[in-house]
Amino acid sequence: MTDTHALSKLTSLRTVKMQPKHQQEFDFIFESLITELDTPSAFTIVLTEQIAECLFWLKQHNKDKEEIICFAMGEELVQAMLFRNLSIYAEGFTQIIKHIYANTLDKETEESELFRVFNKTMDERGLSLDTLRAKAMLARMDKINDLDVVLSRHIQNLRHLQKGLDAFDFKKKMLKRLDLEIELLTLKNDTLRDQSRKVISQSQ
């Protein structure tokens, strides 16, 4: 590994700038990759930054997809109900669904009127979270497909960048990590795509 001063001069070559709310997370990804370089150079710094950018947006777009699905679940749940302000209920239901998935429901939420309405509505419509998710994905299939295309493009870019790095004698553990990152993200993407196809086939 190069000394701190030399590495500092190399990292001045960085060009990717994120919005302030994303910069810290992006920097963490970049810096964790840099520590795994055997002999950082100007070229490998640039490639590593591009890899960090791909990884960041892969994770961000997967989060975006989940946000779309959860909000669509909230909207789907209130669509046929006689609520006066659907947007408030949809947002509230969305937050409850996200808490359920994250296993972060607290006592205050569980005892709230909104949670009671959520459970009552689910029961009245005979829905489980799985069936509600399937309906929501079908309703937002166009947006989900758009994100799938973007995710696939990032994965392909990541594979090409990885091949470039392989030619510069990187540590095997870094290449293995990238393989695992790609495999995990690809598996997650394929699983959601299979769910989408299953929903479509069931609806036909």
Backbone bond lengths (Angstrom), bond angles and torsions (degrees), N, CA, C in turn:
res aa  C-N    CA-C-N  psi(-1)  N-CA   C-N-CA  omega(-1)  CA-C   N-CA-C  phi
1 M - - - 1.463 - - 1.523 109.97 -
2 T 1.302 118.05 139.25 1.464 121.21 179.66 1.510 110.01 -70.89
3 D 1.348 115.96 163.36 1.449 118.81 178.71 1.527 109.84 -72.03
4 T 1.327 115.34 165.97 1.466 122.02 -173.82 1.520 112.00 -60.46
5 H 1.325 117.00 -41.38 1.467 120.81 -178.24 1.522 111.19 -64.22
6 A 1.332 116.48 -44.83 1.463 120.43 -179.42 1.523 110.69 -65.44
7 L 1.330 116.21 -41.40 1.455 119.73 179.89 1.524 110.82 -65.74
8 S 1.328 116.51 -36.72 1.459 120.87 178.24 1.524 110.61 -61.65
9 K 1.340 116.80 -40.12 1.470 121.08 178.48 1.524 110.38 -66.22
10 L 1.330 116.86 -38.74 1.459 120.47 179.24 1.526 111.84 -66.40
11 T 1.329 116.99 -42.15 1.468 119.90 -177.59 1.527 112.28 -69.34
12 S 1.323 116.38 -11.71 1.470 118.77 175.08 1.524 110.96 -69.06
13 L 1.344 116.82 -10.60 1.469 121.87 178.56 1.526 111.72 -78.59
14 R 1.306 117.23 -8.16 1.453 120.61 -176.47 1.529 111.42 -61.00
15 T 1.332 115.50 142.68 1.469 120.39 -177.45 1.528 113.08 -125.19
16 V 1.336 117.79 -17.40 1.470 119.98 -175.98 1.520 109.84 -77.62
17 K 1.315 115.91 124.97 1.459 122.35 177.56 1.524 109.08 -120.78
18 M 1.317 115.85 131.25 1.454 122.00 179.84 1.525 110.23 -107.46
19 Q 1.329 115.17 166.23 1.448 119.25 170.43 1.529 107.79 -63.85
20 P 1.334 117.39 150.08 1.468 120.22 -176.55 1.528 113.95 -50.42
21 K 1.334 117.47 -37.08 1.471 120.10 -177.63 1.528 112.26 -69.96
22 H 1.359 117.10 -18.64 1.462 121.10 -179.47 1.529 113.37 -105.78
23 Q 1.328 116.89 -16.70 1.469 120.15 -170.47 1.522 112.37 -60.74
24 Q 1.319 117.45 -42.31 1.462 120.20 -176.93 1.527 111.63 -63.03
25 E 1.315 116.63 -43.42 1.464 119.85 179.50 1.523 110.91 -65.94
26 F 1.342 116.39 -41.93 1.465 119.86 177.91 1.525 111.12 -62.44
27 D 1.334 116.94 -44.13 1.464 120.79 179.35 1.524 111.17 -60.41
28 F 1.321 116.49 -38.32 1.463 119.98 179.49 1.526 110.79 -62.95
29 I 1.337 117.11 -43.31 1.464 120.95 178.58 1.522 110.06 -63.36
30 F 1.324 116.12 -46.91 1.471 120.92 -178.85 1.529 111.33 -61.04
31 E 1.327 115.65 -48.22 1.467 119.49 -175.99 1.527 111.27 -67.31
32 S 1.324 117.57 -34.24 1.467 119.23 178.64 1.525 110.88 -68.22
33 L 1.327 117.44 -32.77 1.464 120.71 176.50 1.528 111.41 -72.73
34 I 1.318 115.68 -39.31 1.470 120.56 -178.89 1.525 111.11 -60.57
35 T 1.327 117.00 -37.19 1.466 119.67 -177.91 1.522 112.23 -65.66
36 E 1.328 117.14 -14.56 1.458 120.80 -178.43 1.533 112.59 -97.92
37 L 1.324 116.91 3.60 1.464 120.32 177.15 1.522 110.47 -80.30
38 D 1.317 116.74 137.51 1.466 120.81 176.50 1.524 110.99 -72.59
39 T 1.329 115.53 -54.52 1.469 120.61 -177.96 1.525 109.45 -135.82
40 P 1.324 117.48 86.03 1.469 120.87 -179.14 1.518 111.79 -56.72
41 S 1.338 115.21 137.86 1.459 121.59 175.64 1.513 107.49 -135.70
42 A 1.332 116.04 173.20 1.463 118.97 -179.91 1.523 110.71 -57.51
43 F 1.329 116.80 -44.19 1.461 120.77 -177.25 1.525 111.48 -66.66
44 T 1.337 117.19 -43.50 1.458 119.49 -178.01 1.530 111.91 -70.67
45 I 1.322 116.92 -29.31 1.466 119.88 175.68 1.525 109.83 -64.32
46 V 1.328 116.22 -44.06 1.470 120.60 179.83 1.530 110.42 -63.78
47 L 1.336 116.34 -45.64 1.458 119.67 178.71 1.524 111.70 -62.81
48 T 1.321 116.63 -40.93 1.463 120.94 -179.05 1.521 110.70 -65.01
49 E 1.321 116.45 -38.19 1.463 119.14 177.96 1.520 110.59 -64.78
50 Q 1.329 116.92 -39.28 1.466 119.85 178.04 1.533 111.05 -65.85
51 I 1.321 116.24 -37.28 1.464 119.97 176.42 1.531 109.87 -64.14
52 A 1.324 115.84 -44.37 1.464 120.33 179.01 1.524 110.47 -60.24
53 E 1.333 116.18 -39.27 1.464 119.84 179.39 1.525 110.72 -65.63
54 C 1.340 117.25 -42.35 1.468 120.87 177.64 1.520 111.03 -61.11
55 L 1.341 116.15 -46.85 1.459 120.25 -179.49 1.524 111.15 -62.17
56 F 1.332 115.83 -41.13 1.466 119.59 179.78 1.516 110.91 -60.72
57 W 1.345 116.67 -48.59 1.464 119.46 -175.96 1.521 112.29 -73.53
58 L 1.325 117.61 -28.86 1.460 119.35 172.94 1.524 110.30 -60.42
59 K 1.316 115.64 -47.54 1.460 119.56 179.74 1.528 111.37 -67.70
60 Q 1.322 116.69 -39.25 1.460 120.52 -179.01 1.527 111.05 -65.95
61 H 1.332 117.04 -43.68 1.464 119.84 -179.00 1.529 111.83 -69.92
62 N 1.331 116.62 -31.12 1.469 118.64 173.11 1.528 110.58 -65.32
63 K 1.335 116.48 -38.24 1.466 120.42 174.86 1.527 110.19 -64.12
64 D 1.338 115.79 -42.17 1.468 120.00 179.28 1.526 110.80 -60.55
65 K 1.333 116.26 -42.07 1.466 120.29 179.96 1.530 110.24 -61.29
66 E 1.325 115.70 -44.20 1.468 119.42 -179.85 1.523 110.94 -65.48
67 E 1.325 117.15 -36.87 1.464 121.05 177.29 1.525 110.52 -62.67
68 I 1.333 116.00 -44.33 1.461 120.44 179.21 1.527 110.33 -61.23
69 I 1.321 117.11 -45.10 1.460 121.04 -178.30 1.526 110.80 -64.53
70 C 1.342 117.22 -45.37 1.466 120.22 -179.12 1.523 111.45 -63.69
71 F 1.339 117.44 -41.83 1.469 119.60 179.11 1.521 110.36 -67.39
72 A 1.337 116.46 -39.19 1.466 119.69 177.65 1.521 110.64 -63.52
73 M 1.329 117.44 -33.47 1.460 121.22 176.04 1.527 110.51 -63.68
74 G 1.333 115.40 -42.90 1.461 119.59 177.43 1.520 111.96 -62.77
75 E 1.336 116.23 -42.90 1.462 120.57 178.56 1.526 111.78 -65.93
76 E 1.329 115.32 -41.47 1.465 120.12 -179.52 1.523 111.27 -61.56
77 L 1.305 115.83 -36.49 1.461 120.70 -176.59 1.519 112.63 -68.78
78 V 1.325 117.61 -31.48 1.466 120.05 -177.24 1.529 112.55 -100.61
79 Q 1.315 117.92 -4.69 1.463 121.68 -171.57 1.535 113.04 -55.61
80 A 1.330 115.83 -43.98 1.459 119.04 -175.62 1.532 113.02 -100.23
81 M 1.328 117.13 8.68 1.454 120.03 -177.51 1.522 110.94 -94.40
82 L 1.305 116.63 157.92 1.459 121.77 -175.26 1.527 111.19 -92.71
83 F 1.343 116.15 53.64 1.449 120.63 176.46 1.531 109.19 -91.37
84 R 1.315 115.84 143.18 1.459 119.03 -178.83 1.527 112.20 -74.28
85 N 1.293 115.84 -40.59 1.462 118.88 -178.12 1.528 108.67 -116.62
86 L 1.322 115.34 88.70 1.457 120.14 -175.57 1.515 112.47 -64.81
87 S 1.337 117.68 -35.90 1.460 120.49 -175.40 1.528 111.44 -62.85
88 I 1.342 116.99 -39.51 1.457 120.16 179.63 1.521 110.51 -65.95
89 Y 1.338 116.54 -44.38 1.455 119.94 179.47 1.531 110.68 -66.67
90 A 1.319 117.43 -40.36 1.461 120.47 179.60 1.515 110.76 -61.12
91 E 1.324 117.50 -43.90 1.464 121.16 179.28 1.519 110.75 -66.01
92 G 1.350 115.50 -42.40 1.461 119.47 179.44 1.514 112.08 -64.03
93 F 1.333 116.47 -44.45 1.460 120.86 178.60 1.535 110.59 -63.48
94 T 1.335 115.95 -37.60 1.461 120.40 178.87 1.524 110.88 -59.63
95 Q 1.330 116.58 -45.08 1.461 120.58 179.98 1.524 111.28 -64.04
96 I 1.329 116.95 -39.48 1.464 120.89 178.01 1.529 109.97 -62.81
97 I 1.333 116.46 -45.41 1.469 121.17 179.74 1.524 110.76 -60.57
98 K 1.325 117.39 -43.01 1.466 120.99 179.29 1.531 111.04 -63.86
99 H 1.329 116.51 -38.90 1.467 120.42 177.76 1.531 110.77 -66.11
100 I 1.335 116.57 -39.09 1.467 120.10 178.93 1.523 109.86 -63.29
101 Y 1.336 116.91 -47.12 1.465 120.56 179.67 1.534 111.67 -61.95
102 A 1.327 115.89 -37.60 1.471 120.43 -177.93 1.530 112.36 -86.61
103 N 1.344 115.80 -3.11 1.469 121.75 -178.31 1.527 111.16 57.04
104 T 1.347 115.38 44.33 1.464 120.16 -177.82 1.519 112.21 -122.07
105 L 1.325 117.81 21.88 1.461 120.59 176.76 1.524 109.64 -64.10
106 D 1.326 117.09 131.88 1.458 119.81 176.83 1.537 109.80 -106.89
107 K 1.305 115.62 171.42 1.464 121.30 -175.43 1.523 111.25 -62.46
108 E 1.337 115.77 -38.55 1.467 119.81 -179.18 1.521 111.30 -61.61
109 T 1.341 116.38 -42.67 1.464 120.45 179.03 1.518 110.90 -66.91
110 E 1.324 116.48 -43.42 1.464 120.79 -177.75 1.520 112.18 -64.45
111 E 1.322 117.01 -26.06 1.461 120.99 -179.10 1.530 112.13 -97.10
112 S 1.330 117.47 2.93 1.466 120.52 -176.86 1.524 111.65 -79.04
113 E 1.320 115.77 158.26 1.461 121.54 177.60 1.524 110.41 -64.44
114 L 1.337 116.62 -36.34 1.458 120.71 -179.60 1.525 111.10 -62.43
115 F 1.341 116.77 -40.60 1.459 120.26 179.59 1.533 110.68 -67.35
116 R 1.331 115.98 -36.41 1.458 119.88 176.54 1.525 110.36 -63.06
117 V 1.332 116.55 -43.35 1.460 120.94 178.71 1.522 110.49 -65.11
118 F 1.322 116.65 -39.82 1.464 121.50 178.08 1.528 110.55 -58.30
119 N 1.330 116.95 -51.10 1.470 120.88 -179.12 1.529 111.26 -63.58
120 K 1.326 116.07 -41.17 1.463 120.13 -179.71 1.523 110.47 -63.45
121 T 1.325 116.25 -42.84 1.462 120.45 -179.12 1.526 110.82 -65.93
122 M 1.315 117.09 -42.06 1.464 120.87 177.28 1.525 110.44 -60.07
123 D 1.330 116.82 -44.22 1.464 121.21 -179.45 1.526 111.59 -66.00
124 E 1.338 116.22 -44.21 1.467 120.29 -177.82 1.519 111.80 -63.80
125 R 1.324 116.96 -33.32 1.461 120.18 -179.43 1.532 112.46 -94.09
126 G 1.324 115.57 1.13 1.462 119.92 177.69 1.518 113.14 62.73
127 L 1.330 116.40 41.40 1.461 120.89 -175.27 1.516 112.23 -108.39
128 S 1.312 115.90 146.22 1.460 123.10 165.76 1.524 106.39 -109.22
129 L 1.321 117.32 170.20 1.467 118.81 177.84 1.525 111.05 -62.07
130 D 1.325 117.41 -34.90 1.465 120.53 179.75 1.518 111.91 -65.18
131 T 1.344 116.96 -46.23 1.474 119.31 -179.43 1.526 110.97 -69.45
132 L 1.328 116.09 -36.53 1.462 119.66 177.44 1.523 110.41 -64.64
133 R 1.332 116.45 -40.39 1.467 120.78 178.63 1.528 110.29 -63.92
134 A 1.337 117.18 -41.06 1.461 120.60 179.70 1.530 110.73 -62.26
135 K 1.317 117.40 -43.47 1.462 121.38 178.21 1.524 110.76 -63.55
136 A 1.320 115.96 -41.82 1.464 120.63 -178.74 1.523 111.37 -65.57
137 M 1.337 117.11 -41.86 1.463 120.98 179.18 1.520 111.03 -64.06
138 L 1.316 116.57 -38.41 1.461 120.17 178.10 1.525 110.51 -64.01
139 A 1.334 116.04 -39.64 1.467 120.46 -178.66 1.525 112.35 -70.46
140 R 1.322 117.23 -25.41 1.471 121.22 -177.13 1.526 111.48 -115.57
141 M 1.321 116.39 26.02 1.458 120.66 -174.57 1.528 112.61 -58.62
142 D 1.334 117.35 -35.44 1.468 119.54 -178.19 1.527 111.17 -64.72
143 K 1.328 117.11 -44.92 1.465 120.58 -179.79 1.528 111.17 -68.38
144 I 1.334 116.40 -39.21 1.458 120.45 179.32 1.526 110.35 -64.62
145 N 1.328 116.36 -42.59 1.467 120.01 178.35 1.527 111.37 -62.61
146 D 1.342 116.77 -39.05 1.467 120.37 177.53 1.526 110.89 -60.12
147 L 1.334 116.04 -43.22 1.459 119.84 179.08 1.528 111.18 -68.31
148 D 1.328 116.95 -35.52 1.468 120.55 177.58 1.527 110.92 -60.75
149 V 1.324 116.68 -39.34 1.461 121.38 178.70 1.531 109.98 -63.71
150 V 1.337 115.94 -44.40 1.464 120.46 179.21 1.527 110.76 -64.05
151 L 1.331 116.63 -42.91 1.464 120.94 179.70 1.527 110.93 -62.60
152 S 1.322 116.32 -42.99 1.469 120.30 178.88 1.523 110.98 -61.75
153 R 1.322 116.51 -38.69 1.461 120.88 179.47 1.535 110.78 -65.09
154 H 1.329 116.46 -42.50 1.463 120.24 177.99 1.525 111.17 -63.50
155 I 1.327 116.69 -40.21 1.461 120.54 179.59 1.526 110.36 -63.53
156 Q 1.341 116.77 -42.37 1.464 120.03 177.93 1.523 111.01 -64.01
157 N 1.330 116.80 -42.58 1.462 120.41 177.93 1.524 110.72 -60.91
158 L 1.331 115.46 -40.38 1.453 120.11 -179.57 1.520 111.46 -64.17
159 R 1.320 116.15 -39.44 1.470 120.03 178.17 1.534 111.04 -63.47
160 H 1.333 116.95 -42.52 1.463 120.64 179.50 1.527 111.07 -64.97
161 L 1.325 116.61 -42.38 1.455 120.09 179.00 1.523 110.83 -64.74
162 Q 1.321 116.17 -38.25 1.459 120.13 178.95 1.530 111.11 -61.12
163 K 1.329 116.42 -40.15 1.468 120.32 178.54 1.530 110.20 -62.81
164 G 1.344 115.83 -38.51 1.453 119.34 178.30 1.519 111.73 -64.46
165 L 1.328 115.81 -40.73 1.461 119.64 179.63 1.522 111.91 -67.82
166 D 1.310 116.00 -32.86 1.462 120.70 -177.52 1.527 111.08 -60.10
167 A 1.313 115.78 -27.81 1.470 120.12 -178.69 1.526 112.03 -77.79
168 F 1.317 117.59 -5.56 1.466 120.60 -176.58 1.518 113.10 -112.20
169 D 1.356 114.90 27.81 1.469 120.62 170.80 1.522 112.72 55.31
170 F 1.333 116.46 53.92 1.452 120.14 176.92 1.520 110.11 -81.72
171 K 1.296 114.94 160.47 1.444 119.48 177.14 1.527 110.09 -60.23
172 K 1.312 115.19 142.74 1.456 119.46 -179.65 1.526 111.40 -61.33
173 K 1.315 117.72 -33.54 1.461 119.93 -177.59 1.533 111.44 -66.22
174 M 1.351 116.84 -30.65 1.463 118.85 177.98 1.518 109.81 -69.72
175 L 1.337 116.77 -44.31 1.458 119.91 178.93 1.527 110.69 -63.34
176 K 1.331 116.01 -39.38 1.462 119.76 178.41 1.522 110.04 -64.09
177 R 1.328 116.71 -39.34 1.460 120.17 179.46 1.523 110.87 -63.99
178 L 1.326 116.15 -42.92 1.456 119.84 178.66 1.520 111.03 -63.48
179 D 1.336 116.33 -40.01 1.465 120.20 176.54 1.525 110.50 -58.42
180 L 1.335 116.12 -45.02 1.453 120.76 -178.75 1.524 111.26 -66.65
181 E 1.344 116.25 -40.03 1.470 120.72 178.33 1.525 110.12 -60.73
182 I 1.344 115.73 -47.78 1.460 120.58 -179.37 1.526 110.36 -63.93
183 E 1.342 115.80 -44.15 1.469 119.80 -178.51 1.521 111.32 -61.68
184 L 1.349 116.59 -43.05 1.453 121.24 -179.20 1.516 111.76 -65.43
185 L 1.343 116.07 -46.32 1.458 120.36 -178.86 1.525 111.38 -67.87
186 T 1.336 116.46 -37.63 1.462 120.46 177.56 1.519 110.56 -65.14
187 L 1.337 116.69 -42.99 1.461 120.89 179.52 1.515 110.88 -62.26
188 K 1.324 116.48 -42.96 1.460 120.26 179.43 1.511 110.85 -64.58
189 N 1.332 115.68 -41.73 1.457 120.66 179.45 1.525 110.80 -64.98
190 D 1.341 116.96 -43.21 1.464 121.21 179.99 1.523 111.45 -65.77
191 T 1.324 116.80 -37.46 1.469 120.66 179.48 1.516 111.13 -62.85
192 L 1.338 116.23 -45.49 1.458 119.92 178.93 1.525 111.22 -66.21
193 R 1.358 116.92 -35.82 1.453 119.87 178.49 1.533 110.44 -66.84
194 D 1.345 116.39 -38.96 1.465 120.12 177.80 1.525 111.03 -64.75
195 Q 1.341 115.45 -38.25 1.465 119.20 176.66 1.520 110.48 -62.12
196 S 1.335 115.99 -41.30 1.464 120.84 179.49 1.520 110.52 -61.99
197 R 1.347 117.02 -45.92 1.452 120.74 -179.09 1.514 111.38 -64.52
198 K 1.349 116.47 -37.81 1.447 120.59 179.29 1.520 111.30 -65.07
199 V 1.342 115.39 -40.64 1.461 120.06 178.39 1.522 110.57 -62.66
200 I 1.356 115.85 -42.63 1.451 120.27 -179.52 1.527 111.01 -64.02
201 S 1.354 116.40 -44.29 1.464 119.57 -178.91 1.512 111.96 -65.18
202 Q 1.340 116.95 -35.16 1.459 120.65 179.34 1.522 112.15 -71.07
203 S 1.346 115.26 -27.08 1.463 118.90 -176.88 1.520 112.25 -83.34
204 Q 1.332 116.50 -14.16 1.470 120.01 -176.72 1.523 111.90 -85.82
